[in-house]
Amino acid sequence: MEFSNEHKRNISLSHADVSGENNPMFGKNHSVEAKEKIRNFRLSYKITDETKIKMSLKQKGENNPNSKLREKDVIQIREHYNSNNYSQKELSVMFNIKPAAIYKIVHRITWKNI
């Protein structure tokens, strides 16, 4: 979505500038009690190993928001490369990703689950 220059200007004007002296915390410090509360919260907040595994699985493969490929693309890349029809460079152009990513896919460094 492309915004017009006027719309961009209106967005800029509607957002409060809270940098530097305009920041409500400028020149202030947290009290000792507030610092202790923050510290205790951080120490008490633990992520279990089970939760870490679940979080990791949710971000694997095409579920990763930064992923440019889908599982079917990875399968195609490996098939094309193994049949010697395409080089890694040609595959990188075909799928619009870096050659290093193709290398990692065909050598199963990434996308190991497929």
Residue, then its C-alpha position, 0 to 999 in steps of 0.5 A: m500500500e502506497f500512501s500519498n505525501e499528504h497522508k504521510r504528513n498527516i500521520s507524522l503530525s498526529h503522532a506525539d513526539v516523545s523523544g528527548e525532553n518530550n519523553p515523560m521519563f526525561g531526567k527522571n529515574h525509577s525509585v528503588e522500589a520500582k527497580e526492585k519490582i522490575r528485577n523480581f519480575r524478570l527473575s521470576y519469569k522463566i520459560t520452560d524447556e517445553t515452552k521453548i520447544k513449542m515456540s521453536l516449532k511454531q516458527k519452523g519452515e514456512n511458518n516463519p514469517n521471514s520465509k520466502l519459500r514453501e515446503k513444495d519449493v524446497i522439494q522442487i529445489r532438491e529435485h532439480y538439483n539432484s537431477n543435475n538439471y540446474s545449478q545452484k546459481e540457476l536455482s537461486v535466480m528461479f526462486n529469487i533467493k541467495p545462492a547461499a540459501i540454495y546451498k543450505i537447502v540442498h545440503r540439508i543444513t536448513w529445512k531439515n524437516i523435509 
